[in-house]
Amino acid sequence: MSKKYHVQKKEFLNKFATWRAYVIASVEDSSDAMRCCSDHSEGAGHVHFELASCHDEIELHFSLATAEERDNSLYKANKLAEVVIAFRDAVEKEIAIINERQSTQQHARAASTVH
């Protein structure tokens, strides 16, 4: 039987696919796995999260073995998502500031050359 996944993605993090930065995320679906007991890792789906820049790689561990580790793994995933979203929002704001400043400077230069 082939494995099923809730998510299985590998994405390059740059518009240029020749640049190495990437993210890999996969969460195996264990809904068809056999259960041996209520709080044991047997049958728990494999979770993999890897992030790489052009030079470095990091793999984060998300254990689903015990109820406490599952709770911590969800906490970790939520914190990671929270920080990434806040970071994206801040980058968008900074880009808007820079674009506005450059647009204003270009208009000022254009106006000064006309007169």
PyRosetta script that sets phi, psi and omega in degrees:
from pyrosetta import init, pose_from_sequence

init()
pose = pose_from_sequence("MSKKYHVQKKEFLNKFATWRAYVIASVEDSSDAMRCCSDHSEGAGHVHFELASCHDEIELHFSLATAEERDNSLYKANKLAEVVIAFRDAVEKEIAIINERQSTQQHARAASTVH")
pose.set_psi(1, 135.1)
pose.set_omega(1, -179.7)
pose.set_phi(2, -79.8)
pose.set_psi(2, 152.5)
pose.set_omega(2, -180.0)
pose.set_phi(3, -74.4)
pose.set_psi(3, 146.8)
pose.set_omega(3, 174.2)
pose.set_phi(4, -113.2)
pose.set_psi(4, 152.5)
pose.set_omega(4, -177.6)
pose.set_phi(5, -131.4)
pose.set_psi(5, 144.3)
pose.set_omega(5, 170.0)
pose.set_phi(6, -74.1)
pose.set_psi(6, -37.8)
pose.set_omega(6, 174.8)
pose.set_phi(7, -149.4)
pose.set_psi(7, 140.0)
pose.set_omega(7, 175.0)
pose.set_phi(8, -150.5)
pose.set_psi(8, 98.1)
pose.set_omega(8, -174.2)
pose.set_phi(9, -134.2)
pose.set_psi(9, 143.5)
pose.set_omega(9, 167.0)
pose.set_phi(10, -132.6)
pose.set_psi(10, 121.6)
pose.set_omega(10, -177.8)
pose.set_phi(11, -129.6)
pose.set_psi(11, 139.0)
pose.set_omega(11, 171.4)
pose.set_phi(12, -78.5)
pose.set_psi(12, 143.5)
pose.set_omega(12, -174.3)
pose.set_phi(13, -96.1)
pose.set_psi(13, 1.5)
pose.set_omega(13, 176.4)
pose.set_phi(14, -121.6)
pose.set_psi(14, 156.9)
pose.set_omega(14, 175.8)
pose.set_phi(15, -67.5)
pose.set_psi(15, -21.4)
pose.set_omega(15, -178.7)
pose.set_phi(16, -97.8)
pose.set_psi(16, 107.9)
pose.set_omega(16, -175.4)
pose.set_phi(17, -64.3)
pose.set_psi(17, -16.2)
pose.set_omega(17, 178.4)
pose.set_phi(18, -78.0)
pose.set_psi(18, -14.1)
pose.set_omega(18, 174.8)
pose.set_phi(19, -83.8)
pose.set_psi(19, 138.9)
pose.set_omega(19, -164.9)
pose.set_phi(20, -78.2)
pose.set_psi(20, -19.0)
pose.set_omega(20, -173.6)
pose.set_phi(21, -56.4)
pose.set_psi(21, 133.5)
pose.set_omega(21, -177.9)
pose.set_phi(22, -154.1)
pose.set_psi(22, 168.0)
pose.set_omega(22, 171.8)
pose.set_phi(23, -133.4)
pose.set_psi(23, 138.8)
pose.set_omega(23, 174.6)
pose.set_phi(24, -124.1)
pose.set_psi(24, 129.7)
pose.set_omega(24, 177.7)
pose.set_phi(25, -138.5)
pose.set_psi(25, 128.5)
pose.set_omega(25, 175.6)
pose.set_phi(26, -146.4)
pose.set_psi(26, 139.7)
pose.set_omega(26, 174.9)
pose.set_phi(27, -132.7)
pose.set_psi(27, 112.3)
pose.set_omega(27, -178.6)
pose.set_phi(28, -72.9)
pose.set_psi(28, 141.5)
pose.set_omega(28, 177.4)
pose.set_phi(29, -85.4)
pose.set_psi(29, 117.6)
pose.set_omega(29, -178.8)
pose.set_phi(30, -103.9)
pose.set_psi(30, 16.7)
pose.set_omega(30, -175.6)
pose.set_phi(31, -62.7)
pose.set_psi(31, -24.6)
pose.set_omega(31, 178.7)
pose.set_phi(32, -97.1)
pose.set_psi(32, 1.2)
pose.set_omega(32, -177.5)
pose.set_phi(33, -74.9)
pose.set_psi(33, 152.2)
pose.set_omega(33, 177.7)
pose.set_phi(34, -74.1)
pose.set_psi(34, 144.4)
pose.set_omega(34, 179.3)
pose.set_phi(35, -106.4)
pose.set_psi(35, 130.4)
pose.set_omega(35, 178.8)
pose.set_phi(36, -103.8)
pose.set_psi(36, -30.1)
pose.set_omega(36, 177.9)
pose.set_phi(37, -161.9)
pose.set_psi(37, 169.4)
pose.set_omega(37, -169.8)
pose.set_phi(38, -73.0)
pose.set_psi(38, -27.6)
pose.set_omega(38, -174.7)
pose.set_phi(39, -133.8)
pose.set_psi(39, 61.6)
pose.set_omega(39, -177.6)
pose.set_phi(40, -138.4)
pose.set_psi(40, 151.3)
pose.set_omega(40, -174.8)
pose.set_phi(41, -74.5)
pose.set_psi(41, -12.1)
pose.set_omega(41, 179.2)
pose.set_phi(42, -56.2)
pose.set_psi(42, 124.0)
pose.set_omega(42, -179.8)
pose.set_phi(43, 88.7)
pose.set_psi(43, -4.6)
pose.set_omega(43, 177.8)
pose.set_phi(44, -72.2)
pose.set_psi(44, 136.6)
pose.set_omega(44, 179.3)
pose.set_phi(45, -68.8)
pose.set_psi(45, 148.5)
pose.set_omega(45, 177.8)
pose.set_phi(46, -75.0)
pose.set_psi(46, 135.8)
pose.set_omega(46, 178.8)
pose.set_phi(47, -119.6)
pose.set_psi(47, 130.3)
pose.set_omega(47, -177.9)
pose.set_phi(48, -137.2)
pose.set_psi(48, 130.1)
pose.set_omega(48, 175.7)
pose.set_phi(49, -138.7)
pose.set_psi(49, 121.0)
pose.set_omega(49, -177.8)
pose.set_phi(50, -134.0)
pose.set_psi(50, 138.6)
pose.set_omega(50, -179.2)
pose.set_phi(51, -131.4)
pose.set_psi(51, 134.5)
pose.set_omega(51, -179.0)
pose.set_phi(52, -137.2)
pose.set_psi(52, 141.3)
pose.set_omega(52, 170.7)
pose.set_phi(53, -97.0)
pose.set_psi(53, -167.2)
pose.set_omega(53, 177.3)
pose.set_phi(54, -69.6)
pose.set_psi(54, -16.2)
pose.set_omega(54, -174.7)
pose.set_phi(55, -126.3)
pose.set_psi(55, -26.6)
pose.set_omega(55, -172.5)
pose.set_phi(56, -127.8)
pose.set_psi(56, 155.5)
pose.set_omega(56, 177.1)
pose.set_phi(57, -129.3)
pose.set_psi(57, 148.3)
pose.set_omega(57, 174.2)
pose.set_phi(58, -139.3)
pose.set_psi(58, 136.8)
pose.set_omega(58, 175.4)
pose.set_phi(59, -118.5)
pose.set_psi(59, 124.8)
pose.set_omega(59, 178.8)
pose.set_phi(60, -95.0)
pose.set_psi(60, 139.9)
pose.set_omega(60, -177.8)
pose.set_phi(61, -95.8)
pose.set_psi(61, 128.2)
pose.set_omega(61, 177.2)
pose.set_phi(62, -126.4)
pose.set_psi(62, 93.4)
pose.set_omega(62, -178.0)
pose.set_phi(63, -82.5)
pose.set_psi(63, 139.4)
pose.set_omega(63, 176.3)
pose.set_phi(64, -116.8)
pose.set_psi(64, 16.8)
pose.set_omega(64, -172.1)
pose.set_phi(65, -66.9)
pose.set_psi(65, -41.1)
pose.set_omega(65, -178.6)
pose.set_phi(66, -126.9)
pose.set_psi(66, 165.4)
pose.set_omega(66, 178.6)
pose.set_phi(67, -59.0)
pose.set_psi(67, -41.3)
pose.set_omega(67, 179.8)
pose.set_phi(68, -64.5)
pose.set_psi(68, -42.8)
pose.set_omega(68, 179.0)
pose.set_phi(69, -69.0)
pose.set_psi(69, -35.9)
pose.set_omega(69, 175.9)
pose.set_phi(70, -63.3)
pose.set_psi(70, -43.1)
pose.set_omega(70, 177.7)
pose.set_phi(71, -60.9)
pose.set_psi(71, -43.3)
pose.set_omega(71, 179.5)
pose.set_phi(72, -67.4)
pose.set_psi(72, -38.9)
pose.set_omega(72, 179.3)
pose.set_phi(73, -64.3)
pose.set_psi(73, -40.4)
pose.set_omega(73, 176.7)
pose.set_phi(74, -66.3)
pose.set_psi(74, -40.8)
pose.set_omega(74, 175.9)
pose.set_phi(75, -58.3)
pose.set_psi(75, -45.9)
pose.set_omega(75, -179.1)
pose.set_phi(76, -63.0)
pose.set_psi(76, -44.4)
pose.set_omega(76, 179.5)
pose.set_phi(77, -63.5)
pose.set_psi(77, -41.3)
pose.set_omega(77, 178.7)
pose.set_phi(78, -65.3)
pose.set_psi(78, -42.5)
pose.set_omega(78, 178.3)
pose.set_phi(79, -64.0)
pose.set_psi(79, -41.5)
pose.set_omega(79, 178.7)
pose.set_phi(80, -61.1)
pose.set_psi(80, -46.8)
pose.set_omega(80, 178.6)
pose.set_phi(81, -62.2)
pose.set_psi(81, -42.5)
pose.set_omega(81, 179.7)
pose.set_phi(82, -60.0)
pose.set_psi(82, -45.3)
pose.set_omega(82, -178.9)
pose.set_phi(83, -69.3)
pose.set_psi(83, -41.2)
pose.set_omega(83, 179.8)
pose.set_phi(84, -63.1)
pose.set_psi(84, -42.5)
pose.set_omega(84, 179.1)
pose.set_phi(85, -65.4)
pose.set_psi(85, -43.1)
pose.set_omega(85, 177.8)
pose.set_phi(86, -63.1)
pose.set_psi(86, -40.0)
pose.set_omega(86, 178.7)
pose.set_phi(87, -63.8)
pose.set_psi(87, -46.5)
pose.set_omega(87, 178.7)
pose.set_phi(88, -59.1)
pose.set_psi(88, -44.9)
pose.set_omega(88, 179.5)
pose.set_phi(89, -61.0)
pose.set_psi(89, -41.0)
pose.set_omega(89, 179.9)
pose.set_phi(90, -67.7)
pose.set_psi(90, -39.2)
pose.set_omega(90, 177.5)
pose.set_phi(91, -63.8)
pose.set_psi(91, -42.8)
pose.set_omega(91, 177.2)
pose.set_phi(92, -58.9)
pose.set_psi(92, -44.5)
pose.set_omega(92, 179.2)
pose.set_phi(93, -62.2)
pose.set_psi(93, -44.7)
pose.set_omega(93, -178.1)
pose.set_phi(94, -66.5)
pose.set_psi(94, -38.5)
pose.set_omega(94, 177.2)
pose.set_phi(95, -62.6)
pose.set_psi(95, -42.6)
pose.set_omega(95, 178.3)
pose.set_phi(96, -61.6)
pose.set_psi(96, -41.5)
pose.set_omega(96, 178.6)
pose.set_phi(97, -62.2)
pose.set_psi(97, -47.2)
pose.set_omega(97, -178.7)
pose.set_phi(98, -65.3)
pose.set_psi(98, -45.1)
pose.set_omega(98, 179.6)
pose.set_phi(99, -61.4)
pose.set_psi(99, -41.8)
pose.set_omega(99, 178.7)
pose.set_phi(100, -63.9)
pose.set_psi(100, -44.4)
pose.set_omega(100, 180.0)
pose.set_phi(101, -62.2)
pose.set_psi(101, -44.6)
pose.set_omega(101, -180.0)
pose.set_phi(102, -66.6)
pose.set_psi(102, -37.6)
pose.set_omega(102, 177.8)
pose.set_phi(103, -64.2)
pose.set_psi(103, -43.3)
pose.set_omega(103, 178.9)
pose.set_phi(104, -63.7)
pose.set_psi(104, -42.2)
pose.set_omega(104, 179.2)
pose.set_phi(105, -65.2)
pose.set_psi(105, -39.5)
pose.set_omega(105, 179.4)
pose.set_phi(106, -66.6)
pose.set_psi(106, -39.9)
pose.set_omega(106, 177.9)
pose.set_phi(107, -66.8)
pose.set_psi(107, -37.7)
pose.set_omega(107, 178.6)
pose.set_phi(108, -65.2)
pose.set_psi(108, -41.4)
pose.set_omega(108, 178.8)
pose.set_phi(109, -66.0)
pose.set_psi(109, -42.0)
pose.set_omega(109, 179.5)
pose.set_phi(110, -63.4)
pose.set_psi(110, -41.9)
pose.set_omega(110, -179.7)
pose.set_phi(111, -66.5)
pose.set_psi(111, -36.5)
pose.set_omega(111, -178.4)
pose.set_phi(112, -73.7)
pose.set_psi(112, -26.4)
pose.set_omega(112, 178.9)
pose.set_phi(113, -82.1)
pose.set_psi(113, -20.2)
pose.set_omega(113, 179.5)
pose.set_phi(114, -74.5)
pose.set_psi(114, -37.2)
pose.set_omega(114, -175.3)
pose.set_phi(115, -88.1)
pose.dump_pdb("model.pdb")
